[in-house]
Amino acid sequence: MLASLLAVLALYGFDIPILELLELKTYDLRFISRGVQKAAPAVTMVVIDEKSLEVEGRWPWPRTKIAALIDAVSEDGAKVIGFDVIFSEPDENSQLALIDQLSGQLDALAIDDARLRRFVAERRRNADNDLALAEAIKRSKAAVVLGYFFHDQSTLEHQLNPGETERRLQQIAGSKYPRIRRTGQQAHEPAFITGQAPQTNLQILSDAAASSGYFSLQGDRDGVLRWMPLVIQGGDDLFPPLALVCAWQYLGRPPLTVEVGNHGVEGIQVGQ
């Protein structure tokens, strides 16, 4: 018995990959044995799938279409709308580009006709799809939660300068965990999963949204995605995932606390 225990401890200490793989596969079997759990009726998936693309056209859709989607879902009675897509680049809009060229020509030719300037400004506003999406987010009866993800070394194509990284962290600072409860003798030095830099949405959209949450996933050695970390550290702050932020908004934004012990996160407390 003692020899078996020592052997198991030795194998655990050497971190043999085959044992971890066996544990992962038996973990999958335990879920299969448990069976499929029916989703709560409070949650509905609005899916951008092959059927959607056949009807609405190829992705990415114009931001005006996403704005119309928010209007429809909000009017249908949703309390929270969460996006697990990122709007990190301006909407490609040939009409807006043409209006900007016209505005540039007016500046170059020093044409100072007030009516013409108002006309161009109005046309630009009507053609600005990003502005249309931001306004839809603002007028939504439902709280809109935008998604983002944290880069790691494998997804970061080039090293961002510290200023850009800090700007992105500041952009999502309003969505960090507001409270951290530390317990244990070594709770001041826990190990968190850390993100190199967040891939964020356009500033105009982040400013309009109720909050944001990450949808970064953590893969296992066999390439299967099984985990959604409850906390990722970005800079000096701790951030929650998209699903948790949506639930928090749905519950009326009660106190949200990360409980941290000697070895990292021990739990998340939402209200009572």
C-alpha positions in Angstrom: 0.0 0.0 0.0 2.8 2.4 0.9 4.7 1.5 -2.2 1.6 2.2 -4.4 1.2 5.6 -2.7 4.8 6.5 -3.2 4.6 5.5 -6.8 1.5 7.6 -7.4 3.1 10.6 -5.7 6.3 10.1 -7.8 4.3 10.0 -11.0 2.4 13.2 -10.0 5.6 15.0 -9.2 7.2 14.2 -12.6 4.1 15.6 -14.4 3.9 12.8 -16.9 1.8 13.9 -19.9 0.1 10.5 -20.5 -1.4 10.6 -17.0 -2.8 14.1 -17.6 -4.2 12.9 -20.9 -5.9 10.0 -19.2 -7.4 12.3 -16.6 -8.7 14.6 -19.4 -10.3 11.7 -21.3 -11.9 10.3 -18.2 -13.1 13.8 -17.4 -14.9 13.8 -20.7 -16.4 10.4 -20.0 -17.8 11.8 -16.7 -19.6 14.5 -18.6 -20.9 11.9 -21.1 -22.2 9.8 -18.2 -23.9 12.8 -16.6 -25.8 13.5 -19.8 -26.9 16.7 -21.5 -28.2 19.4 -19.2 -31.1 21.4 -20.5 -30.3 25.1 -20.8 -32.2 27.6 -18.7 -35.1 29.3 -20.6 -33.8 32.7 -19.6 -30.9 32.4 -22.1 -31.4 32.5 -25.9 -28.6 32.3 -28.5 -28.9 34.6 -31.5 -26.5 32.7 -33.7 -24.6 34.0 -36.8 -24.5 30.7 -38.6 -24.5 29.4 -42.1 -28.2 29.8 -42.4 -27.9 33.5 -41.3 -25.1 34.1 -43.8 -27.2 32.6 -46.6 -30.1 35.0 -45.8 -28.2 38.1 -44.7 -25.0 37.9 -46.8 -21.4 37.2 -46.0 -19.7 38.2 -42.8 -18.7 40.8 -41.7 -22.1 42.5 -41.9 -22.5 46.3 -42.0 -22.7 47.7 -38.5 -26.2 49.1 -39.4 -27.4 45.5 -39.6 -26.0 44.8 -36.1 -27.7 47.9 -34.9 -31.0 46.7 -36.4 -30.4 43.4 -34.6 -29.9 45.2 -31.3 -33.1 47.2 -31.9 -35.1 44.0 -32.6 -33.8 42.0 -29.7 -34.2 44.9 -27.3 -37.8 45.5 -28.4 -38.5 41.8 -28.1 -37.9 42.1 -24.3 -34.3 41.1 -23.7 -32.8 42.3 -20.5 -29.2 41.8 -21.5 -27.5 41.4 -24.9 -24.0 40.0 -24.9 -21.7 39.8 -28.0 -19.0 37.2 -28.4 -17.7 39.0 -31.5 -15.3 42.0 -31.5 -15.8 45.3 -33.4 -12.1 46.3 -33.3 -11.8 48.0 -36.7 -13.9 50.7 -38.3 -16.7 49.5 -40.6 -15.6 49.4 -44.2 -17.9 51.9 -45.9 -17.2 53.3 -49.4 -19.8 56.0 -49.0 -18.2 57.3 -45.9 -14.8 57.2 -47.6 -16.2 59.3 -50.5 -17.7 61.9 -48.1 -14.4 62.2 -46.2 -12.6 62.8 -49.6 -15.1 65.5 -50.4 -14.6 67.1 -47.0 -10.9 67.0 -47.6 -11.3 68.7 -51.0 -13.4 71.5 -49.4 -10.6 72.1 -46.9 -7.9 72.0 -49.6 -9.9 74.5 -51.7 -10.7 76.7 -48.7 -14.5 76.5 -49.5 -16.3 77.9 -46.5 -20.0 77.6 -47.5 -21.9 77.0 -44.3 -24.8 75.2 -46.0 -22.5 72.9 -47.9 -20.5 72.2 -44.8 -23.7 71.3 -42.9 -24.8 69.1 -45.8 -21.5 67.2 -45.8 -21.6 66.8 -42.0 -25.2 65.5 -42.1 -24.3 63.0 -44.9 -21.3 61.8 -43.0 -23.4 61.2 -39.9 -25.9 59.2 -41.8 -23.2 57.2 -43.5 -21.2 56.4 -40.3 -22.2 52.8 -39.5 -20.0 52.7 -36.4 -22.0 55.7 -35.0 -25.3 54.0 -35.9 -24.2 50.9 -33.9 -23.1 53.1 -31.0 -26.5 54.9 -31.0 -28.3 51.5 -31.1 -26.3 50.4 -28.1 -27.2 53.6 -26.2 -30.9 53.5 -26.9 -31.2 49.7 -26.2 -33.6 48.9 -23.4 -31.4 45.9 -22.7 -27.9 46.3 -21.2 -25.4 45.6 -24.0 -22.2 43.8 -23.0 -19.4 43.7 -25.6 -16.9 40.9 -25.8 -13.1 41.1 -26.1 -10.2 38.6 -25.7 -6.8 38.7 -24.2 -3.8 38.0 -26.4 -1.1 35.6 -25.3 2.3 35.0 -27.0 0.7 32.7 -29.6 -1.9 35.3 -30.8 0.0 38.5 -30.5 1.6 39.0 -33.9 3.8 41.9 -32.8 4.7 43.3 -29.5 2.5 46.3 -28.5 4.2 49.3 -27.0 3.4 49.9 -23.3 1.4 53.0 -24.2 -1.0 51.1 -26.5 -1.3 48.2 -24.0 -2.2 50.7 -21.2 -4.7 52.4 -23.4 -6.5 49.2 -24.1 -6.5 48.2 -20.4 -8.0 51.6 -19.6 -10.7 51.1 -22.2 -12.0 48.0 -20.3 -11.1 49.3 -16.8 -14.8 49.9 -16.0 -15.5 46.2 -16.4 -12.9 44.9 -13.9 -13.9 43.0 -10.7 -14.9 45.8 -8.3 -14.1 43.8 -5.1 -11.3 41.4 -4.2 -11.5 39.4 -0.9 -8.1 37.9 0.1 -7.8 35.1 2.7 -4.9 33.0 3.8 -1.4 33.8 4.9 0.0 34.1 1.3 -3.0 35.6 -0.3 -1.1 38.6 -1.5 0.9 36.5 -4.0 -1.6 34.2 -5.8 -1.1 32.8 -9.3 -3.5 34.2 -11.8 -3.8 33.6 -15.5 -2.4 36.7 -17.2 -3.3 38.3 -20.5 -0.6 40.1 -22.6 -3.0 42.7 -23.9 -6.7 42.9 -24.6 -8.1 43.0 -28.2 -10.8 45.6 -27.6 -13.7 47.2 -29.5 -13.7 50.6 -31.0 -13.7 53.3 -28.4 -17.1 54.8 -29.5 -18.7 51.3 -29.0 -17.0 50.6 -25.6 -18.2 54.0 -24.4 -21.7 53.3 -25.4 -21.9 49.7 -23.9 -23.0 48.9 -20.3 -19.8 46.8 -19.8 -17.5 44.3 -21.4 -16.3 40.8 -20.7 -13.6 38.5 -22.2 -14.3 35.2 -24.0 -10.7 34.0 -23.9 -10.5 30.2 -23.7 -7.9 27.9 -22.2 -7.0 24.8 -24.2 -5.7 21.5 -22.8 -2.7 19.5 -24.0 -4.9 17.5 -26.3 -6.2 20.6 -28.0 -9.7 20.4 -26.6 -11.3 23.5 -25.0 -12.8 22.6 -21.7 -12.3 25.7 -19.5 -13.4 29.3 -19.2 -11.2 31.0 -16.6 -13.2 33.0 -14.1 -10.4 35.6 -13.8 -7.7 36.9 -16.1 -5.2 39.5 -14.8 -4.5 42.4 -17.1 -2.0 44.9 -15.8 -2.7 45.3 -12.1 -6.5 44.5 -12.4 -8.6 41.3 -12.5 -11.3 40.9 -15.1 -14.4 38.7 -15.4 -15.6 36.6 -18.4 -18.4 37.7 -20.8 -20.9 35.1 -19.4 -20.4 36.2 -15.8 -20.8 39.9 -16.8 -24.0 39.1 -18.6 -25.4 37.2 -15.6 -24.3 40.1 -13.3 -26.1 42.6 -15.5 -29.2 40.3 -15.6 -29.3 40.2 -11.8 -29.2 44.0 -11.5 -25.4 44.4 -10.9 -25.2 43.3 -7.2 -21.9 43.4 -5.4 -19.4 41.2 -7.3 -16.4 39.8 -5.5 -13.4 37.6 -6.3 -12.4 35.4 -3.4 -8.7 34.7 -3.5 -6.8 32.2 -1.3 -3.3 30.9 -1.0 -3.4 29.2 -4.4 -5.4 31.6 -6.4 -9.1 32.0 -7.1 -11.4 30.1 -4.7 -14.7 31.5 -6.0 -16.8 34.3 -7.3 -19.6 35.8 -5.2 -22.4 37.6 -6.9 -24.6 39.4 -4.4 -25.7 37.0 -1.7 
